Amino acid sequence: MILQKKFMTLERFIYEQEQLYPNATGQFSGLLHDLSLAAKLVWREVSKAGLVNILGVTHKTNTSGDVVKKLDEFADETVYKAMDHGGHVCVMASEENEDILHIPDEYKAGKYVLLFDPLDGSSNIDANITLGTIFSIYNRISPGGKGTLDDCLQSGSNQVAAGYIIYGTSTMFVYTTGHGVHGFTLDPSVGEFLLSHENIRIPKKGKIYSMNEGNYRNWSSELQRYVDYLKESDKETARPYSMRYIGTMAGDAHRTLLYGGIFAYPGDKKNPEGKLRLCYECNPMAFIIEQAGGRSSNGKQSILNVQPTSLHQHTPVFLGSEEDVKLCEEFLQGKR
Ligand code: P6P
């Protein structure tokens, strides 16, 4: 067994980060603790999904028209119940629920706002392919009492933290509070997330592109030209690129964060705004990628500068290595 250089648990890391803020009340640390507990509870079910009657569908569809799987519903309820009584948040919003989620009257409302996609990639559940939970944390902007829709419709640049839990070959908790990106790997034998990827930096340029080419015929000619360019041979620019795509944004974005390259879910002629949700998927992932030295875009500007107007709105999303996303934008804007 290779012992960690520094045996640092997520709990200890959160505590040490809090010491950097003399005026910290501990609410933010408490929020992250509760979120890490929720992550372990979801992991416990995800890791044995094939053994219990939790696979399959609920015969419901969510706001985005996705079929709701039993594990989706379990993850959604687990995150909400882990977060609703700690006094850290004043309101929540989930990709699985049409409206904002209020804190029960019997509990204190806190100063933070939590948006989450409880189980990203649920179309992959029955095939045992990587899944994720994605979250964004904001300061409340409403004066007090119950949180409001406006608390949830803040631009991504207002995020105070963002992260994801990825349920893959191992389970990792990856997050940023605006001071770099750090990854913690779950050690099931002790039930702790241990620091395994301190201060993750994305390569400036990669050689992997990650998008669903099944939609190629519906893409703009500019995007088609960009993808065709990546497939041409040119040693100087390390082309052709390899294509990797698992259909779980958390998994594809995590690989892009570590290996570099570009992940995209573009708009197309049928769905000009694409499929991915601005508030639950694109904002948190854009914050993480930019904090790791990468770049995000909706084709025109950083995802973080888009002002949400509705909870479940979609956005085209391009994110990854700075040089790769910049080149993609040049093609999209007709400059190449
Ligand atoms: P497609 C999963 O359902 C998801 O919301 C994202 O996690 C993923 O990137 C995308 O949809 C996959 O969509 O159309 O390629 O199957």
Residues whose N, C-alpha, C, O or C-beta is under 5 A from the ligand:
A	BS01	P6P	D120 G121 S122 S123 N212 G247 T248 M249 A250
